[in-house]
Amino acid sequence: MEGKGKVFPDFNDSDKYSRLKVVRLCEKEYLPVVANSFEEIPPILQNYDCWAMIVEASLAAYDRWKDLISPDCSVIILGREETEIYQNLLTWPAHYHLEYVLETETQPLEPVLSQILKVAIHHSRIKREWRQLQQTVSLNSASVREVFQEIAEIKRLINEHYLRELERRITLEARYVWSQRERWKIENIIRKTYSANDVSSLLGVVPDIKDLMQAQGLTIYLIEESETLGRHLKPIIWDDTFITHPETFKYVARLDAPDFAAAVARHGQEINIADLTYDKRFSLRYQHNLKTPLKSILAAPIVYGDEIIGVIELYNKHFKDSLLPEGFSREDQQILRGLSEHIGIAMTKLNLIQYDALTGLLRAEPFFDKILQKINSMSKRKVEEGAFAMVMGDVDWFKHYNDRNGHEAGNRLLQELATVLKQSVRENDLICRYGGEEFLFFLGGVSTLEEACQLTERIRQNVEDHYFPYEEFQPRNNLTMSFGVTIFPRQKVTGDGQLTREDLKHLVHECDLALAEAKGKETWRLPPSEAQSRPTTKNMVMAFSRDWETENHLRPTVTYQEKLFKEKRHFQRYYTSTILMYRDDGQLRVCKTINLSLGGAKVLSEKPLPAARTMDVILILGKKAHPLKSEVVYSEKASPDSTNFYTGLKFRELTGEDFRILEGYFQEIQKETFN
């Protein structure tokens, strides 16, 4: 258009192609004038009426142009570095109309620049017309009619142009406020990430990330390696939920599998997909295990240094409870890329590669590595510090707890249980979370299997005595654990050969066998009639012992046999509080039971009773009083600060009628528990 042009300053040789594209674009509607150097600009501005100027970002500082460009001329800054563009924009006074175009490899320059150029020229036209109107009003103020006409014209221009400009400015202001709010959210997430001092507080940013990105779900994986799966992704959070139950195989992805998360981990690149219909990476994990059907996905690698340590995924972009069919934006992708870097640093700081995300205990692989390092280094120095023991513990009726109280309550239970277990072992012992509700212990400095069982019994007792939320709804009105114990072969510990990971796995298998006995799962060894009538034990410590009396102690094949570590009672305990009366110094004293079995009772008494003392007691079973003979097995303080005592009683000379009455009472207790 005649009378309109643009000034385009000098470019480097590498920018000639971009300059040519801009010139060709402008030629379609306007008369462009090109300056090949900065010295050419003053005469061009004197000879041409420039309505808009396009300038390269490196030359866009206001100081260069303040004496050359009038406020009526719009300025468009073109560049590839967003930071450089913003810095130059801030140097211009507010009365200039400024626009900018950010050149990227993925976004074509032409349509964006064409639209911005139209707006810039339109804005210059309005400013010039406004200036002319002001001059007209001042020069022709003598005629009232002319003044009114000018006012009407001004109103028309305001209605047609100025209000549109005002709307545009309001929109820009709203976008600025929105961007500031989003920036605050991002800074808040980063601040929470770096201030996290444990895994729970770190993963507490999950709702904030979902809110920022307007996603329906979020998953965070860590890369692990095992002999069965090789390198694979295991989620610590799956669709906003901690993974605690044993069915983790549903959520695991092998790194070589056709899978979205696996592809991100393999190639180290983000994926942003809104149409999953024909994508082969839409694996069964996403199709069957997410809370809502997957429509769009955004995923980024979690990187620390040069190593990919995990993946973060977002599902289903939405706005005001409605799914957006276009999915996540490029801006979302850039934000997630930045957040993943901070999460990677925080995860490494908290050592999630070694520690379980939920409980803070060692994970299995680092647990085995520490054992091998400790024992093999001792073997090299020929140091003998006694034997070592491996213990496996499992929460009794954990599925019942989860089903009744929900997985969130189960997560909190495992976190609290981990604290109790850490307080129950010695400083040099090791503990790891082996599975959903399974834990492995490495006990050092024990000389015999019996000593290892005694240490394990202390752990079991601490769990039994600790109060956990909702434990009163468990089958025995208490939350307990069962344990299997095995001792390390001394030939491996003190011999010339090094302990291997295979040796540790074999020891874990032995613990597993003993644990199965403790939980009453090995009834296949018994005749069918006895297996059906055998009571469910649980809350026990069982040991696995081996016969090493062979000619060659280093033989790789030895004979094994199971042996029960004897508890103080052989019968199932029922946790019930009822009255028990006994005579002491000629007086009838009253106490309450903590638990009962066919073999005896544990009671809370006001004074200690001498061991091996035989006495007559009266047990209140429901509405009936039943006399029994008993023997004091032990009597000890309930706690260091308590004035009461735990006393263990063993029933003596029980008749068939005694057994029948006790069993009937226990059946009534069980009916009340499960009703």
WORA-V87281 format. One record per residue. N is the residue number from 1. RES is the residue in one small letter. OMEGA is omega in radians with two decimals (none if undefined). Layout:
# WORA-V87281
n=N res=RES omega=OMEGA
n=N res=RES omega=OMEGA
This chain:
# WORA-V87281
n=1 res=m omega=-3.04
n=2 res=e omega=-3.13
n=3 res=g omega=3.12
n=4 res=k omega=3.10
n=5 res=g omega=3.09
n=6 res=k omega=3.08
n=7 res=v omega=-3.13
n=8 res=f omega=-3.03
n=9 res=p omega=-3.04
n=10 res=d omega=3.06
n=11 res=f omega=2.94
n=12 res=n omega=-3.13
n=13 res=d omega=-3.11
n=14 res=s omega=-3.08
n=15 res=d omega=-3.09
n=16 res=k omega=3.14
n=17 res=y omega=3.12
n=18 res=s omega=3.13
n=19 res=r omega=-3.14
n=20 res=l omega=3.12
n=21 res=k omega=-3.13
n=22 res=v omega=-3.13
n=23 res=v omega=-3.13
n=24 res=r omega=3.11
n=25 res=l omega=-3.10
n=26 res=c omega=-3.11
n=27 res=e omega=-3.11
n=28 res=k omega=-3.06
n=29 res=e omega=-3.01
n=30 res=y omega=3.10
n=31 res=l omega=-3.11
n=32 res=p omega=3.03
n=33 res=v omega=-3.01
n=34 res=v omega=3.03
n=35 res=a omega=-3.12
n=36 res=n omega=3.07
n=37 res=s omega=-3.09
n=38 res=f omega=-3.13
n=39 res=e omega=-3.12
n=40 res=e omega=-2.98
n=41 res=i omega=-3.10
n=42 res=p omega=3.12
n=43 res=p omega=3.11
n=44 res=i omega=-3.12
n=45 res=l omega=3.11
n=46 res=q omega=-3.05
n=47 res=n omega=-3.09
n=48 res=y omega=3.06
n=49 res=d omega=-3.04
n=50 res=c omega=3.11
n=51 res=w omega=-3.14
n=52 res=a omega=3.12
n=53 res=m omega=3.06
n=54 res=i omega=-3.05
n=55 res=v omega=3.13
n=56 res=e omega=-2.96
n=57 res=a omega=-3.07
n=58 res=s omega=-3.12
n=59 res=l omega=-2.93
n=60 res=a omega=3.13
n=61 res=a omega=-3.04
n=62 res=y omega=-3.09
n=63 res=d omega=3.13
n=64 res=r omega=-2.92
n=65 res=w omega=-3.00
n=66 res=k omega=3.13
n=67 res=d omega=-3.05
n=68 res=l omega=-2.99
n=69 res=i omega=3.07
n=70 res=s omega=3.13
n=71 res=p omega=3.13
n=72 res=d omega=-3.09
n=73 res=c omega=3.09
n=74 res=s omega=-3.08
n=75 res=v omega=3.08
n=76 res=i omega=-3.13
n=77 res=i omega=-3.09
n=78 res=l omega=-3.14
n=79 res=g omega=-3.12
n=80 res=r omega=-3.12
n=81 res=e omega=-3.08
n=82 res=e omega=-3.12
n=83 res=t omega=-3.14
n=84 res=e omega=3.12
n=85 res=i omega=-3.09
n=86 res=y omega=3.14
n=87 res=q omega=3.13
n=88 res=n omega=3.09
n=89 res=l omega=-3.09
n=90 res=l omega=-3.12
n=91 res=t omega=-3.05
n=92 res=w omega=3.08
n=93 res=p omega=-3.05
n=94 res=a omega=-3.06
n=95 res=h omega=3.03
n=96 res=y omega=3.03
n=97 res=h omega=-3.05
n=98 res=l omega=3.00
n=99 res=e omega=3.08
n=100 res=y omega=3.08
n=101 res=v omega=3.11
n=102 res=l omega=3.14
n=103 res=e omega=3.05
n=104 res=t omega=3.14
n=105 res=e omega=-3.05
n=106 res=t omega=-3.06
n=107 res=q omega=-3.13
n=108 res=p omega=-3.08
n=109 res=l omega=-2.90
n=110 res=e omega=-3.04
n=111 res=p omega=-3.12
n=112 res=v omega=-3.10
n=113 res=l omega=-3.14
n=114 res=s omega=-3.12
n=115 res=q omega=-3.13
n=116 res=i omega=3.14
n=117 res=l omega=3.11
n=118 res=k omega=3.14
n=119 res=v omega=-3.10
n=120 res=a omega=-3.14
n=121 res=i omega=3.10
n=122 res=h omega=3.13
n=123 res=h omega=3.11
n=124 res=s omega=3.13
n=125 res=r omega=-3.13
n=126 res=i omega=-3.11
n=127 res=k omega=3.14
n=128 res=r omega=3.11
n=129 res=e omega=3.12
n=130 res=w omega=3.12
n=131 res=r omega=3.13
n=132 res=q omega=3.11
n=133 res=l omega=3.11
n=134 res=q omega=3.11
n=135 res=q omega=-3.14
n=136 res=t omega=-3.14
n=137 res=v omega=-3.11
n=138 res=s omega=-3.09
n=139 res=l omega=-3.03
n=140 res=n omega=-3.09
n=141 res=s omega=-3.09
n=142 res=a omega=-3.05
n=143 res=s omega=3.13
n=144 res=v omega=3.14
n=145 res=r omega=3.14
n=146 res=e omega=3.11
n=147 res=v omega=3.12
n=148 res=f omega=3.11
n=149 res=q omega=3.12
n=150 res=e omega=3.10
n=151 res=i omega=3.11
n=152 res=a omega=3.12
n=153 res=e omega=3.11
n=154 res=i omega=3.13
n=155 res=k omega=3.12
n=156 res=r omega=3.13
n=157 res=l omega=3.11
n=158 res=i omega=-3.13
n=159 res=n omega=-3.03
n=160 res=e omega=-2.99
n=161 res=h omega=-3.02
n=162 res=y omega=3.12
n=163 res=l omega=3.08
n=164 res=r omega=3.10
n=165 res=e omega=3.11
n=166 res=l omega=3.09
n=167 res=e omega=3.13
n=168 res=r omega=3.13
n=169 res=r omega=3.09
n=170 res=i omega=3.11
n=171 res=t omega=3.12
n=172 res=l omega=3.12
n=173 res=e omega=3.11
n=174 res=a omega=3.10
n=175 res=r omega=3.12
n=176 res=y omega=3.12
n=177 res=v omega=3.12
n=178 res=w omega=-3.13
n=179 res=s omega=3.10
n=180 res=q omega=3.11
n=181 res=r omega=3.11
n=182 res=e omega=3.10
n=183 res=r omega=3.11
n=184 res=w omega=3.11
n=185 res=k omega=-3.14
n=186 res=i omega=3.13
n=187 res=e omega=3.12
n=188 res=n omega=3.10
n=189 res=i omega=-3.13
n=190 res=i omega=3.12
n=191 res=r omega=3.10
n=192 res=k omega=-3.11
n=193 res=t omega=-3.07
n=194 res=y omega=3.12
n=195 res=s omega=-3.13
n=196 res=a omega=3.11
n=197 res=n omega=3.02
n=198 res=d omega=-3.04
n=199 res=v omega=-3.10
n=200 res=s omega=3.14
n=201 res=s omega=3.09
n=202 res=l omega=-3.11
n=203 res=l omega=3.04
n=204 res=g omega=3.11
n=205 res=v omega=-3.11
n=206 res=v omega=3.11
n=207 res=p omega=3.14
n=208 res=d omega=3.12
n=209 res=i omega=3.12
n=210 res=k omega=3.14
n=211 res=d omega=3.13
n=212 res=l omega=-3.06
n=213 res=m omega=-3.13
n=214 res=q omega=-3.13
n=215 res=a omega=3.13
n=216 res=q omega=-3.11
n=217 res=g omega=-3.12
n=218 res=l omega=3.08
n=219 res=t omega=3.07
n=220 res=i omega=3.14
n=221 res=y omega=2.89
n=222 res=l omega=3.09
n=223 res=i omega=3.08
n=224 res=e omega=3.12
n=225 res=e omega=3.09
n=226 res=s omega=-3.10
n=227 res=e omega=-3.10
n=228 res=t omega=-3.07
n=229 res=l omega=-3.02
n=230 res=g omega=3.09
n=231 res=r omega=-3.06
n=232 res=h omega=3.09
n=233 res=l omega=3.10
n=234 res=k omega=-3.09
n=235 res=p omega=2.93
n=236 res=i omega=2.97
n=237 res=i omega=3.07
n=238 res=w omega=3.12
n=239 res=d omega=3.08
n=240 res=d omega=-3.01
n=241 res=t omega=2.99
n=242 res=f omega=3.08
n=243 res=i omega=-3.11
n=244 res=t omega=-3.06
n=245 res=h omega=-2.98
n=246 res=p omega=-3.08
n=247 res=e omega=-3.10
n=248 res=t omega=-3.11
n=249 res=f omega=-3.13
n=250 res=k omega=-3.02
n=251 res=y omega=-3.10
n=252 res=v omega=3.10
n=253 res=a omega=3.02
n=254 res=r omega=-3.08
n=255 res=l omega=3.13
n=256 res=d omega=-3.09
n=257 res=a omega=3.01
n=258 res=p omega=-2.97
n=259 res=d omega=-3.10
n=260 res=f omega=-3.09
n=261 res=a omega=3.13
n=262 res=a omega=3.12
n=263 res=a omega=3.11
n=264 res=v omega=-3.13
n=265 res=a omega=-3.13
n=266 res=r omega=-2.98
n=267 res=h omega=3.13
n=268 res=g omega=-3.12
n=269 res=q omega=3.09
n=270 res=e omega=2.96
n=271 res=i omega=-3.13
n=272 res=n omega=-2.98
n=273 res=i omega=3.10
n=274 res=a omega=3.12
n=275 res=d omega=-3.07
n=276 res=l omega=-2.94
n=277 res=t omega=-3.03
n=278 res=y omega=-3.12
n=279 res=d omega=-3.10
n=280 res=k omega=3.13
n=281 res=r omega=3.10
n=282 res=f omega=-2.98
n=283 res=s omega=-3.10
n=284 res=l omega=3.11
n=285 res=r omega=-3.11
n=286 res=y omega=-3.05
n=287 res=q omega=-2.99
n=288 res=h omega=-2.94
n=289 res=n omega=3.09
n=290 res=l omega=-3.11
n=291 res=k omega=3.10
n=292 res=t omega=-3.13
n=293 res=p omega=-3.10
n=294 res=l omega=3.12
n=295 res=k omega=3.10
n=296 res=s omega=-3.08
n=297 res=i omega=3.03
n=298 res=l omega=-3.09
n=299 res=a omega=3.13
n=300 res=a omega=3.08
n=301 res=p omega=2.99
n=302 res=i omega=-2.99
n=303 res=v omega=2.97
n=304 res=y omega=-3.03
n=305 res=g omega=3.09
n=306 res=d omega=-3.04
n=307 res=e omega=3.03
n=308 res=i omega=-3.09
n=309 res=i omega=-3.13
n=310 res=g omega=-3.12
n=311 res=v omega=3.01
n=312 res=i omega=-3.10
n=313 res=e omega=3.00
n=314 res=l omega=-3.08
n=315 res=y omega=2.89
n=316 res=n omega=3.05
n=317 res=k omega=-3.13
n=318 res=h omega=3.08
n=319 res=f omega=-3.12
n=320 res=k omega=3.06
n=321 res=d omega=3.09
n=322 res=s omega=3.11
n=323 res=l omega=3.08
n=324 res=l omega=-3.08
n=325 res=p omega=3.14
n=326 res=e omega=3.07
n=327 res=g omega=-3.09
n=328 res=f omega=-3.10
n=329 res=s omega=3.06
n=330 res=r omega=3.08
n=331 res=e omega=3.05
n=332 res=d omega=-3.12
n=333 res=q omega=3.12
n=334 res=q omega=3.13
n=335 res=i omega=-3.13
n=336 res=l omega=3.10
n=337 res=r omega=3.13
n=338 res=g omega=3.14
n=339 res=l omega=-3.11
n=340 res=s omega=3.10
n=341 res=e omega=3.13
n=342 res=h omega=3.12
n=343 res=i omega=3.11
n=344 res=g omega=3.11
n=345 res=i omega=-3.12
n=346 res=a omega=3.12
n=347 res=m omega=3.13
n=348 res=t omega=3.11
n=349 res=k omega=3.12
n=350 res=l omega=3.07
n=351 res=n omega=3.10
n=352 res=l omega=3.06
n=353 res=i omega=-3.11
n=354 res=q omega=-2.98
n=355 res=y omega=3.13
n=356 res=d omega=-3.04
n=357 res=a omega=-3.05
n=358 res=l omega=-2.99
n=359 res=t omega=-3.06
n=360 res=g omega=3.09
n=361 res=l omega=3.08
n=362 res=l omega=2.94
n=363 res=r omega=-2.96
n=364 res=a omega=-3.06
n=365 res=e omega=3.07
n=366 res=p omega=3.09
n=367 res=f omega=3.12
n=368 res=f omega=3.14
n=369 res=d omega=-3.13
n=370 res=k omega=3.11
n=371 res=i omega=-3.13
n=372 res=l omega=-3.14
n=373 res=q omega=-3.10
n=374 res=k omega=-3.04
n=375 res=i omega=-3.10
n=376 res=n omega=3.07
n=377 res=s omega=3.08
n=378 res=m omega=3.14
n=379 res=s omega=-3.13
n=380 res=k omega=-3.13
n=381 res=r omega=-3.13
n=382 res=k omega=-3.13
n=383 res=v omega=3.09
n=384 res=e omega=3.09
n=385 res=e omega=-3.12
n=386 res=g omega=-3.12
n=387 res=a omega=3.08
n=388 res=f omega=-3.11
n=389 res=a omega=3.01
n=390 res=m omega=-3.09
n=391 res=v omega=3.02
n=392 res=m omega=3.11
n=393 res=g omega=-3.10
n=394 res=d omega=-3.14
n=395 res=v omega=3.13
n=396 res=d omega=3.07
n=397 res=w omega=3.14
n=398 res=f omega=3.11
n=399 res=k omega=3.10
n=400 res=h omega=3.13
n=401 res=y omega=-3.13
n=402 res=n omega=-3.10
n=403 res=d omega=-3.08
n=404 res=r omega=-2.97
n=405 res=n omega=3.13
n=406 res=g omega=-3.07
n=407 res=h omega=3.12
n=408 res=e omega=3.08
n=409 res=a omega=3.08
n=410 res=g omega=3.09
n=411 res=n omega=3.14
n=412 res=r omega=3.10
n=413 res=l omega=-3.12
n=414 res=l omega=3.10
n=415 res=q omega=3.12
n=416 res=e omega=3.11
n=417 res=l omega=3.12
n=418 res=a omega=3.10
n=419 res=t omega=3.13
n=420 res=v omega=-3.12
n=421 res=l omega=3.12
n=422 res=k omega=3.12
n=423 res=q omega=-3.07
n=424 res=s omega=-3.12
n=425 res=v omega=-3.14
n=426 res=r omega=-3.02
n=427 res=e omega=-3.08
n=428 res=n omega=3.10
n=429 res=d omega=3.13
n=430 res=l omega=3.12
n=431 res=i omega=3.11
n=432 res=c omega=2.99
n=433 res=r omega=-3.01
n=434 res=y omega=-3.14
n=435 res=g omega=-3.13
n=436 res=g omega=3.12
n=437 res=e omega=3.12
n=438 res=e omega=-3.13
n=439 res=f omega=3.07
n=440 res=l omega=3.12
n=441 res=f omega=2.98
n=442 res=f omega=-3.10
n=443 res=l omega=-3.12
n=444 res=g omega=3.04
n=445 res=g omega=3.06
n=446 res=v omega=-3.05
n=447 res=s omega=-3.08
n=448 res=t omega=3.07
n=449 res=l omega=3.14
n=450 res=e omega=3.12
n=451 res=e omega=3.09
n=452 res=a omega=3.13
n=453 res=c omega=3.10
n=454 res=q omega=3.07
n=455 res=l omega=3.12
n=456 res=t omega=3.10
n=457 res=e omega=3.10
n=458 res=r omega=3.09
n=459 res=i omega=-3.14
n=460 res=r omega=-3.11
n=461 res=q omega=3.13
n=462 res=n omega=3.10
n=463 res=v omega=-3.12
n=464 res=e omega=-3.07
n=465 res=d omega=-3.11
n=466 res=h omega=3.09
n=467 res=y omega=3.05
n=468 res=f omega=3.12
n=469 res=p omega=3.08
n=470 res=y omega=-3.13
n=471 res=e omega=-3.14
n=472 res=e omega=3.12
n=473 res=f omega=3.06
n=474 res=q omega=-3.07
n=475 res=p omega=3.11
n=476 res=r omega=3.14
n=477 res=n omega=3.13
n=478 res=n omega=3.07
n=479 res=l omega=-3.04
n=480 res=t omega=3.08
n=481 res=m omega=3.02
n=482 res=s omega=-3.02
n=483 res=f omega=2.98
n=484 res=g omega=-3.03
n=485 res=v omega=2.96
n=486 res=t omega=-3.12
n=487 res=i omega=3.10
n=488 res=f omega=3.06
n=489 res=p omega=-3.11
n=490 res=r omega=3.11
n=491 res=q omega=3.13
n=492 res=k omega=-3.05
n=493 res=v omega=-2.99
n=494 res=t omega=-3.14
n=495 res=g omega=3.14
n=496 res=d omega=-3.11
n=497 res=g omega=-3.14
n=498 res=q omega=3.05
n=499 res=l omega=-3.09
n=500 res=t omega=3.08
n=501 res=r omega=3.08
n=502 res=e omega=3.09
n=503 res=d omega=3.14
n=504 res=l omega=3.12
n=505 res=k omega=3.10
n=506 res=h omega=3.10
n=507 res=l omega=3.08
n=508 res=v omega=3.10
n=509 res=h omega=3.11
n=510 res=e omega=3.09
n=511 res=c omega=-3.12
n=512 res=d omega=3.09
n=513 res=l omega=3.13
n=514 res=a omega=3.12
n=515 res=l omega=3.10
n=516 res=a omega=3.07
n=517 res=e omega=-3.10
n=518 res=a omega=-3.13
n=519 res=k omega=3.09
n=520 res=g omega=-3.09
n=521 res=k omega=-3.07
n=522 res=e omega=-3.12
n=523 res=t omega=3.12
n=524 res=w omega=3.12
n=525 res=r omega=-3.06
n=526 res=l omega=3.01
n=527 res=p omega=-3.09
n=528 res=p omega=-3.11
n=529 res=s omega=-3.13
n=530 res=e omega=-3.13
n=531 res=a omega=-3.12
n=532 res=q omega=-3.09
n=533 res=s omega=-3.09
n=534 res=r omega=-3.12
n=535 res=p omega=3.07
n=536 res=t omega=-3.04
n=537 res=t omega=-3.06
n=538 res=k omega=-3.12
n=539 res=n omega=-3.10
n=540 res=m omega=3.00
n=541 res=v omega=3.11
n=542 res=m omega=-3.10
n=543 res=a omega=3.06
n=544 res=f omega=3.14
n=545 res=s omega=-3.13
n=546 res=r omega=3.12
n=547 res=d omega=-3.12
n=548 res=w omega=-3.11
n=549 res=e omega=3.10
n=550 res=t omega=-3.11
n=551 res=e omega=-3.12
n=552 res=n omega=-3.07
n=553 res=h omega=-3.10
n=554 res=l omega=3.12
n=555 res=r omega=-3.11
n=556 res=p omega=-3.13
n=557 res=t omega=-3.12
n=558 res=v omega=-3.12
n=559 res=t omega=-3.12
n=560 res=y omega=2.99
n=561 res=q omega=3.13
n=562 res=e omega=3.07
n=563 res=k omega=-3.12
n=564 res=l omega=2.96
n=565 res=f omega=-2.98
n=566 res=k omega=2.98
n=567 res=e omega=-3.14
n=568 res=k omega=3.08
n=569 res=r omega=-3.06
n=570 res=h omega=-3.05
n=571 res=f omega=3.14
n=572 res=q omega=3.14
n=573 res=r omega=3.07
n=574 res=y omega=-3.06
n=575 res=y omega=-3.09
n=576 res=t omega=3.13
n=577 res=s omega=3.11
n=578 res=t omega=-3.04
n=579 res=i omega=3.01
n=580 res=l omega=-3.13
n=581 res=m omega=3.10
n=582 res=y omega=3.14
n=583 res=r omega=3.11
n=584 res=d omega=-3.10
n=585 res=d omega=3.09
n=586 res=g omega=-3.14
n=587 res=q omega=3.10
n=588 res=l omega=-3.10
n=589 res=r omega=-3.08
n=590 res=v omega=3.02
n=591 res=c omega=-3.14
n=592 res=k omega=3.11
n=593 res=t omega=2.99
n=594 res=i omega=3.02
n=595 res=n omega=-3.11
n=596 res=l omega=2.98
n=597 res=s omega=3.08
n=598 res=l omega=-3.10
n=599 res=g omega=-3.10
n=600 res=g omega=-3.08
n=601 res=a omega=2.95
n=602 res=k omega=-3.04
n=603 res=v omega=3.06
n=604 res=l omega=-3.06
n=605 res=s omega=-3.10
n=606 res=e omega=-3.12
n=607 res=k omega=3.12
n=608 res=p omega=3.11
n=609 res=l omega=-3.09
n=610 res=p omega=3.14
n=611 res=a omega=3.13
n=612 res=a omega=3.09
n=613 res=r omega=3.09
n=614 res=t omega=-3.12
n=615 res=m omega=3.07
n=616 res=d omega=3.12
n=617 res=v omega=3.05
n=618 res=i omega=-3.08
n=619 res=l omega=3.13
n=620 res=i omega=-3.12
n=621 res=l omega=-3.06
n=622 res=g omega=-3.14
n=623 res=k omega=-3.08
n=624 res=k omega=3.05
n=625 res=a omega=-3.07
n=626 res=h omega=-3.14
n=627 res=p omega=3.13
n=628 res=l omega=3.00
n=629 res=k omega=-3.10
n=630 res=s omega=3.10
n=631 res=e omega=3.13
n=632 res=v omega=3.14
n=633 res=v omega=3.10
n=634 res=y omega=3.06
n=635 res=s omega=-3.05
n=636 res=e omega=-3.12
n=637 res=k omega=3.12
n=638 res=a omega=3.06
n=639 res=s omega=-3.10
n=640 res=p omega=-3.09
n=641 res=d omega=-3.06
n=642 res=s omega=3.05
n=643 res=t omega=3.14
n=644 res=n omega=-3.07
n=645 res=f omega=2.95
n=646 res=y omega=3.13
n=647 res=t omega=3.10
n=648 res=g omega=-3.14
n=649 res=l omega=3.06
n=650 res=k omega=-3.13
n=651 res=f omega=-3.13
n=652 res=r omega=3.00
n=653 res=e omega=3.12
n=654 res=l omega=3.09
n=655 res=t omega=3.07
n=656 res=g omega=3.11
n=657 res=e omega=3.09
n=658 res=d omega=3.12
n=659 res=f omega=-3.10
n=660 res=r omega=-3.13
n=661 res=i omega=-3.14
n=662 res=l omega=-3.14
n=663 res=e omega=3.09
n=664 res=g omega=3.12
n=665 res=y omega=-3.13
n=666 res=f omega=3.09
n=667 res=q omega=3.11
n=668 res=e omega=3.10
n=669 res=i omega=-3.12
n=670 res=q omega=3.11
n=671 res=k omega=-3.14
n=672 res=e omega=-3.10
n=673 res=t omega=-3.02
n=674 res=f omega=3.09
n=675 res=n omega=none
